[in-house]
Amino acid sequence: MVINLIGSTGIRCQVADFVLIVDPPSKRKANITLLTEVSLEGSVEGEEGFIYGPGEYEIEGVRIKGIALPASDKKNLATGYSVFFDDIKLGFIKNLEKIPSQEDLEKLGEIDILFVNTENSSLNFKEINSFIKKVEPNIIIPLTDKGAKNLMEEIGQKVTQEEKLTLKAKDINEEEGVKIVWLKEI
């Protein structure tokens, strides 16, 4: 799997010719597109493989669970996702207004790689770190440079920025504890 950040909001995960995109900054070609927050006032038009909102989905062997999260605006629907893709469990929790309940975290299940946007969160970094400890991911990918720097300070890690993350399920080492991966936007 190859993981890139696209623009200031988007995430791209690719295995061979299969592409999963989360919150793309503009329309992009993908097998699956996930949106973590949408307006309830307008219509969201999508093509096949376009997902927004809570529920359980399976597209071309990729399993997705979405849970409702408190939105930054009552006119929006916010969703956190867990995605089982290429034997790796991805978690997309982007705009945290409060720490999800233990019940909601159990619905998402185990997470290997957690994507978090600390800039759009109403939580402080100590609360975000507490949330990360509850999720227990092996890898954290902050979506902004500032978020990466603040998480490195809070967690006590120093890492350098990378263009992309390339890995397979066997590369995820549960013995090492939490590792921050700081990606450049492409």
N, C-alpha and C positions, 0 to 999 in steps of 0.2 A: 504494500500500500504506500502511495505517495501522498503526503498531506502538504497543502499550501494554504496561505492566507491570501484572499483576493480582496483588494481594497481594504477599507477600514472595518468592514462588517462581515465579509464572506469567508467561507471555509470550503475548500475543495479537497475531496478524498477520492483517489483514483486507484483502481486495480485493473490492469490491462486496459481494455477499452470501456470499462464500466466507470461512470462518474457519478458521485454523490456531491451535491452542492448545498450548503446551508446559508441562507440569507445573502444571496448574491447581490452586489451593488447594482448590477444591470442584468438584463436577460442574458442567460448563458445556456448553452446546450448541456444537458445532463440527463442521465437515466432517472435520477431521483433528485428533486429539489425540495428542501424543507424550509419552512418559514417559522421563526420562533416568535414573531409578533406581527399581528395583522389588525387592521382597523375593522371594527364590527359595523361601521357605518357604510363602508363601500363594499363593492363586490371584489372578490379575489378571483381573478381568472387564471386558470392554469391548464396545463396540458396533462396528459397521462404522466403519472409519476410525480405530480405536484402535490405536496402534503402540507397542510397547516391545521393545527388543532389536535386535541387529545384523541387517543384511540390506538388501536393496534392495526398495523399494516404489514403486508409482505409483498414486495415487488422484486421479481427476478431473483428470489432466494435471499434477499436482504430483509431482515426482520426489524421492524421499527415500533417502538412504544412511545406514545406522547402523553404527557400529563399536563393538566392545567396548572399554571403558575399565576401569582398575582401580577397584573400588568401595570406598567408605569402610568397608564391612563385608563380610566374605566371604560373608555370607548374602544379599547383594544383587547384582543385575545392573545395571551402569552402562553407559550407551550415549551416545556423542556422535553428533550427526546433522548432515548437510548436506542442505539442502532447496532445490530449485530451484522458486521460486514467483514468478509474475509477472515473469519474466526477471531476478530477483534471487536471488543465491546466499546463503542464510542458514546460519550455523553455530551450533549449540547445544552448547557444551562447558561443562557446569555445575559439576561437582564434581571438580576436578582433584586426583588423588592423586600423579600424576607427569606430566611432559610426554609426550604421545603420541609414538610413534616416527615417524620420517620416512615409513615405509611406511604407517602409519595415516593420517597427514596427507595423503599422496598419494591414499589411498582416498577421503577426504572431498572432495578436489579444491579448486579455488579457492573462496574465501569472500569475499563483498562485505561482509556484516554479521556480526560475531561477537558472540554473547551469552555473557558469562562471569559466573560467580558466584565472586567472589574470597573471600567469607566462608566458604564451605564447602570451600575448597581447602587442602590441606596444603602448598602451595607458597607461598613468600614473594613479595612484589611484584616483585622483580628477576627471579625465575624466571617469573612470569606474564608480565612484559614480554618476556622472552626467547621464551616460547611465542607471544605475539602477533606478534613479529617473524618467527617461522617461518611463521605462518599468512598474514601480510601482508593483513589485511582492510583495507577502506577506512574502515569504521565499526566502532567497538567500543561495545557497550551493556552496561555493568556492571549487575548486577541489584540492587545495594544502594547506598544513599547512601554508606556508608563505603567500599565498593569503588570507587565513582565518584571520591570525593575522593582516595583513595590512588592510583588510576591517573592522575588528573590530575597529581598531584605527581610520580609516577614518570616519566610521559611528558612532563611539562612543558607541559600545556595547562590553560587556564581556560575552563570552560563554565558556563552557567547551566542550571538544571533546567527541563525542558519537560514538558508534560502528555502529549504524544504525538509521534511522529515520522511525518511524512507525506512519502512520496517515491515516485518512479518510477525505473526502471532508468536512464533518461537523466540523473537527478540525481546519480548516483554518479560522482564525479570521481576517477579513479585518479591524476591528476597531483598532487592535494593532499596525498597521504600519509594517515596514519591520523588519523581524527577521532573523538573521544569524544563520545557522545551520552548525556546524563544524564537519565533519565526518572523522573517521579514515579509512585508506585504508585497505581492507581485501585481 
